[in-house]
């Protein structure tokens, strides 16, 4: 596995920013790291990247302990921090040449050209970084994280400041990189996470509250699913018979469209179909509406 975090703790005074968390990420996985502000996402990512040291627990990247092999680890990691510190007086190509020199990259000129094209910086490559828009500054930070072709990418809010078109472009870059790298990235844009991620980790108040694939979360992290049924000319008597079905937890009806909350969506649909045959109900549509990532996120991170 590319990233292994075991019982990680980071404490500031009396407050535990990261409170005994553990997770693993395998090579080739793109993992979304979600949580409200102050949940411990950035702190965890900084520890994995070797920019902070933990109070307890272990972190391994590509099988090496981060605290025991800091230089070797940094060679294998491409890190884009949330703050994205850049040298504003340097030109784009000059900055990438500087970063590439730190990594002692061979064929640096060719690698810079490849990275500039990959991150869509070609039309701005001759400008000073300070002259760029926020979105293009973010692209420069991503280029710096990719310049040495790392095995692991740690990206903290990589699409911050980008317009919708740029978000799609950078999303495609991340998706392509995820084919042969391990990618851990945080984002507050949940649609972006759904589009990109193999797996999702949600952290709240320093603790992991979910760690799974989205489709599994939709079944295990929520108590109920919604079955929507549209009938033609549903009577009050027929509605009462639907309400008496054992698979129905709660039910509402508006203009012959019935919304059912159920713990067993598959069985609920079957029982409605069976009832429609015996009671001569005319069903126009019948489908299950699973909880969205936003619903799951809000459920797991809302205040008590």
Backbone torsions as a table, in degrees:
resi	resn	phi	psi	omega
1	UNK	NA	150.7	-174.7
2	UNK	-85.3	-35.6	178.6
3	UNK	-129.7	128.7	177.3
4	UNK	-133.2	116.0	179.9
5	UNK	-114.3	124.9	-175.8
6	UNK	-128.6	116.3	174.8
7	UNK	48.4	49.9	-176.5
8	UNK	-77.5	131.3	177.4
9	UNK	-132.1	131.3	171.4
10	UNK	-131.7	123.5	-173.0
11	UNK	-122.0	136.1	172.7
12	UNK	-117.2	102.6	-175.5
13	UNK	64.1	-122.6	179.9
14	UNK	-87.8	-12.8	-174.4
15	UNK	-94.3	130.3	174.8
16	UNK	-92.8	104.2	179.0
17	UNK	-70.1	-35.6	175.7
18	UNK	-128.1	122.6	-167.2
19	UNK	-120.4	84.8	170.8
20	UNK	60.8	57.4	-178.8
21	UNK	-104.3	150.8	178.6
22	UNK	-141.8	137.8	172.4
23	UNK	-165.0	162.0	176.3
24	UNK	-130.9	149.4	176.8
25	UNK	-132.9	127.7	-177.7
26	UNK	-90.0	160.9	178.2
27	UNK	-60.0	137.2	178.4
28	UNK	86.1	1.7	178.4
29	UNK	-95.2	141.0	170.6
30	UNK	-108.0	115.7	-172.4
31	UNK	-118.6	127.5	175.5
32	UNK	-87.9	131.8	-178.8
33	UNK	-112.0	105.9	-171.1
34	UNK	-114.2	155.8	175.5
35	UNK	167.8	157.1	176.6
36	UNK	-67.5	167.4	177.4
37	UNK	-58.0	134.5	179.6
38	UNK	82.9	9.3	-177.0
39	UNK	-78.4	-21.1	-179.5
40	UNK	117.3	7.8	-177.5
41	UNK	-63.4	-56.7	-175.9
42	UNK	-63.3	-38.0	178.4
43	UNK	-61.2	-45.5	178.5
44	UNK	-61.4	-44.0	-178.8
45	UNK	-65.8	-37.5	177.4
46	UNK	-65.9	-36.7	178.2
47	UNK	-67.3	-43.6	178.4
48	UNK	-61.0	-40.0	-178.3
49	UNK	-78.7	-7.0	177.3
50	UNK	87.2	15.1	-179.3
51	UNK	-94.1	-14.1	172.9
52	UNK	-133.3	154.0	174.1
53	UNK	-107.7	144.6	-178.2
54	UNK	-84.9	163.8	173.2
55	UNK	-85.4	-29.5	179.2
56	UNK	-158.8	163.1	179.9
57	UNK	92.7	172.9	-179.2
58	UNK	-128.2	149.2	174.5
59	UNK	-130.3	127.3	176.5
60	UNK	-121.4	137.4	174.8
61	UNK	-123.6	123.3	-176.5
62	UNK	53.7	37.6	176.0
63	UNK	83.9	-2.5	-178.1
64	UNK	-108.9	139.3	178.0
65	UNK	-70.3	127.8	-175.7
66	UNK	-62.2	-38.7	-177.4
67	UNK	-75.7	-26.1	-178.4
68	UNK	-91.4	-20.9	-177.0
69	UNK	-132.6	56.8	-172.0
70	UNK	-62.1	-41.0	-177.7
71	UNK	-70.9	-45.1	179.4
72	UNK	-61.5	-37.7	179.9
73	UNK	-66.1	-43.3	-177.8
74	UNK	-64.3	-25.5	176.0
75	UNK	-70.3	-26.6	-176.5
76	UNK	-94.9	-9.4	-175.3
77	UNK	-112.1	136.4	165.8
78	UNK	-106.4	120.5	-171.4
79	UNK	-122.6	124.1	172.3
80	UNK	-113.3	102.8	-179.4
81	UNK	-74.3	162.6	-178.9
82	UNK	-61.9	-37.7	-178.3
83	UNK	-75.5	-21.8	178.2
84	UNK	47.6	66.7	-179.2
85	UNK	-70.5	128.0	-178.5
86	UNK	-133.8	158.9	174.4
87	UNK	-92.3	102.3	-172.0
88	UNK	-67.8	-23.0	-178.9
89	UNK	-85.7	-3.5	179.2
90	UNK	-94.4	147.9	173.3
91	UNK	-74.7	157.8	-176.5
92	UNK	-55.1	-53.0	-178.4
93	UNK	-65.5	-35.6	179.2
94	UNK	-64.1	-41.7	-179.7
95	UNK	-65.7	-43.8	179.6
96	UNK	-66.9	-32.1	175.4
97	UNK	-65.8	-39.3	177.7
98	UNK	-64.0	-48.1	179.7
99	UNK	-63.7	-41.9	178.2
100	UNK	-63.0	-35.4	177.1
101	UNK	-66.0	-37.5	177.3
102	UNK	-61.2	-38.3	-179.9
103	UNK	-85.0	-1.5	178.4
104	UNK	55.0	49.7	-177.4
105	UNK	-77.9	133.2	173.6
106	UNK	-81.1	152.7	-178.2
107	UNK	52.6	47.6	-172.4
108	UNK	-61.6	-40.1	-178.0
109	UNK	-59.1	-46.2	179.6
110	UNK	-65.9	-37.6	-179.5
111	UNK	-68.8	-36.8	176.8
112	UNK	-63.6	-46.3	179.5
113	UNK	-59.9	-42.5	179.8
114	UNK	-64.1	-43.1	-177.2
115	UNK	-70.5	-37.9	177.5
116	UNK	-62.3	-42.8	178.8
117	UNK	-67.5	-40.3	-178.0
118	UNK	-61.9	-39.3	-176.0
119	UNK	-96.4	5.2	175.4
120	UNK	70.7	35.2	-178.4
121	UNK	-99.5	4.2	-171.9
122	UNK	-55.9	-42.6	-175.7
123	UNK	-76.0	-11.0	-178.9
124	UNK	-116.8	6.3	-170.1
125	UNK	-66.5	-19.7	-177.8
126	UNK	-97.3	6.3	179.4
127	UNK	-94.8	158.2	169.1
128	UNK	-72.8	146.5	-177.7
129	UNK	-58.5	-37.0	179.8
130	UNK	-63.8	-18.3	179.7
131	UNK	-87.8	-8.1	-174.9
132	UNK	-82.5	155.4	171.9
133	UNK	-69.7	167.2	-179.4
134	UNK	-59.3	-39.8	-179.5
135	UNK	-62.2	-42.4	179.9
136	UNK	-74.2	-29.6	172.6
137	UNK	-61.3	-39.1	178.8
138	UNK	-64.3	-37.4	177.3
139	UNK	-64.7	-37.5	177.8
140	UNK	-63.6	-42.0	177.2
141	UNK	-62.0	-39.8	178.0
142	UNK	-67.1	-39.8	177.4
143	UNK	-61.5	-41.0	179.0
144	UNK	-64.6	-33.3	178.5
145	UNK	-72.7	-25.3	-175.5
146	UNK	-98.8	-14.5	-167.8
147	UNK	-56.6	-34.2	-176.2
148	UNK	-97.9	14.0	176.8
149	UNK	52.1	60.4	-175.6
150	UNK	-72.9	161.4	176.8
151	UNK	-80.8	-27.4	-176.1
152	UNK	-127.2	133.9	176.4
153	UNK	-113.5	126.9	174.8
154	UNK	-114.5	109.9	-172.9
155	UNK	-122.1	114.2	-178.6
156	UNK	-100.8	105.7	-176.6
157	UNK	54.8	59.3	-174.1
158	UNK	-67.5	-20.8	-178.7
159	UNK	-104.4	16.5	178.7
160	UNK	-62.2	128.2	177.1
161	UNK	86.5	-0.9	-178.7
162	UNK	-90.0	147.9	174.7
163	UNK	-80.3	169.1	-175.1
164	UNK	-54.4	-39.8	179.0
165	UNK	-66.1	-41.6	179.9
166	UNK	-66.9	-36.1	178.9
167	UNK	-59.8	-43.8	179.6
168	UNK	-64.0	-41.0	179.6
169	UNK	-62.4	-47.4	-179.0
170	UNK	-69.7	-34.6	175.5
171	UNK	-59.0	-41.8	178.8
172	UNK	-65.9	-36.7	176.8
173	UNK	-62.1	-47.9	-179.0
174	UNK	-62.4	-42.6	180.0
175	UNK	-61.9	-41.3	179.4
176	UNK	-66.5	-41.8	179.1
177	UNK	-64.6	-32.2	-178.2
178	UNK	-68.7	-10.7	179.0
179	UNK	-68.9	-31.7	-179.1
180	UNK	-132.0	9.9	175.9
181	UNK	-126.9	167.3	170.7
182	UNK	-96.7	128.3	-176.9
183	UNK	-123.7	124.2	171.9
184	UNK	-118.4	118.2	-179.4
185	UNK	-139.0	149.1	177.5
186	UNK	-107.9	151.3	178.3
187	UNK	-163.2	148.7	172.8
188	UNK	-96.4	-1.5	178.1
189	UNK	-92.9	97.8	-170.9
190	UNK	-68.7	-30.4	176.3
191	UNK	-63.2	-35.7	178.7
192	UNK	-64.6	-42.5	178.9
193	UNK	-63.4	-44.3	178.9
194	UNK	-61.7	-37.4	-177.3
195	UNK	-72.9	-27.3	-170.2
196	UNK	-104.6	-31.5	-159.1
197	UNK	-91.4	141.0	168.8
198	UNK	-79.7	-32.6	-174.3
199	UNK	-147.8	155.8	-178.9
200	UNK	-130.2	132.7	173.1
201	UNK	-114.9	127.7	177.5
202	UNK	-114.5	127.6	179.9
203	UNK	-117.0	140.9	180.0
204	UNK	-144.5	126.2	-179.9
205	UNK	53.5	40.3	175.5
206	UNK	82.7	-1.8	-178.9
207	UNK	-120.5	145.5	176.1
208	UNK	-77.6	125.5	-179.1
209	UNK	-108.9	-10.2	175.8
210	UNK	-159.4	142.3	179.0
211	UNK	-155.2	93.4	-173.5
212	UNK	-169.7	175.4	170.9
213	UNK	-75.4	150.9	-173.5
214	UNK	-59.2	-44.8	-177.7
215	UNK	-63.1	-32.9	175.2
216	UNK	-69.3	-39.7	178.3
217	UNK	-60.6	-38.9	-177.7
218	UNK	-63.8	-23.2	178.3
219	UNK	-95.0	-34.0	-172.0
220	UNK	-102.8	-26.0	-175.8
221	UNK	-92.6	-5.8	177.0
222	UNK	-119.5	146.6	-175.8
223	UNK	-80.0	-32.0	-174.5
224	UNK	-137.2	154.9	170.8
225	UNK	-116.9	164.5	-177.4
226	UNK	-110.7	129.3	173.3
227	UNK	-108.7	124.8	179.6
228	UNK	-107.2	127.2	-180.0
229	UNK	-129.5	126.3	175.5
230	UNK	-107.1	122.2	-179.2
231	UNK	-108.6	163.1	171.7
232	UNK	-103.2	116.5	176.0
233	UNK	56.9	59.2	179.2
234	UNK	-77.3	130.1	179.6
235	UNK	-90.4	165.0	178.9
236	UNK	-64.1	-38.7	179.1
237	UNK	-64.3	-42.1	178.7
238	UNK	-65.7	-38.5	178.3
239	UNK	-61.6	-41.1	179.2
240	UNK	-63.6	-36.6	178.4
241	UNK	-67.9	-35.0	175.3
242	UNK	-65.4	-41.5	-177.9
243	UNK	-64.4	-26.2	-178.8
244	UNK	-82.2	-7.3	178.9
245	UNK	-62.0	137.2	-175.3
246	UNK	-64.0	-23.8	-177.5
247	UNK	-85.0	-5.4	-177.5
248	UNK	-92.1	121.1	176.1
249	UNK	-86.8	-57.6	175.5
250	UNK	-136.6	159.4	-174.6
251	UNK	-147.5	139.4	171.0
252	UNK	-132.5	151.8	-178.1
253	UNK	-137.4	128.9	175.6
254	UNK	-133.7	116.6	177.0
255	UNK	51.8	49.9	177.9
256	UNK	67.3	11.2	171.4
257	UNK	-105.3	119.1	-174.0
258	UNK	-105.0	129.2	176.5
259	UNK	-108.8	120.4	-174.9
260	UNK	-118.0	127.8	171.2
261	UNK	-93.6	129.1	-174.1
262	UNK	-146.3	150.0	174.1
263	UNK	-86.7	-14.9	-176.2
264	UNK	-130.2	76.6	-174.5
265	UNK	-60.0	-39.4	-179.7
266	UNK	-64.8	-47.8	-179.8
267	UNK	-66.6	-33.8	179.7
268	UNK	-64.1	-44.1	179.1
269	UNK	-62.3	-41.8	179.5
270	UNK	-62.5	-43.5	-177.9
271	UNK	-67.4	-33.2	177.0
272	UNK	-68.3	-41.0	178.0
273	UNK	-63.6	-41.5	177.8
274	UNK	-63.9	-41.5	178.9
275	UNK	-65.3	-35.8	179.8
276	UNK	-63.4	-31.1	178.4
277	UNK	-73.6	-42.7	-177.1
278	UNK	-76.2	-31.8	-176.2
279	UNK	-104.4	4.9	178.2
280	UNK	57.2	47.1	177.5
281	UNK	-86.4	135.4	179.4
282	UNK	-97.3	103.7	-178.4
283	UNK	-89.3	124.5	176.9
284	UNK	-87.2	-42.2	177.5
285	UNK	-151.7	152.1	-178.7
286	UNK	-151.1	118.4	177.6
287	UNK	-155.8	160.7	178.2
288	UNK	-98.1	134.7	177.1
289	UNK	-108.9	105.5	-178.3
290	UNK	-80.7	160.3	179.9
291	UNK	-67.4	138.8	178.1
292	UNK	-80.3	167.3	176.4
293	UNK	-60.5	-36.4	178.0
294	UNK	-62.5	-42.8	177.8
295	UNK	-60.9	-45.1	-179.2
296	UNK	-63.7	-45.0	-179.7
297	UNK	-59.2	-48.0	-178.6
298	UNK	-64.1	-38.8	179.3
299	UNK	-63.2	-42.7	-173.4
300	UNK	-83.7	-17.8	-174.3
301	UNK	-120.4	2.4	-179.5
302	UNK	-68.9	156.0	179.4
303	UNK	-69.8	146.8	178.9
304	UNK	-64.8	NA	NA
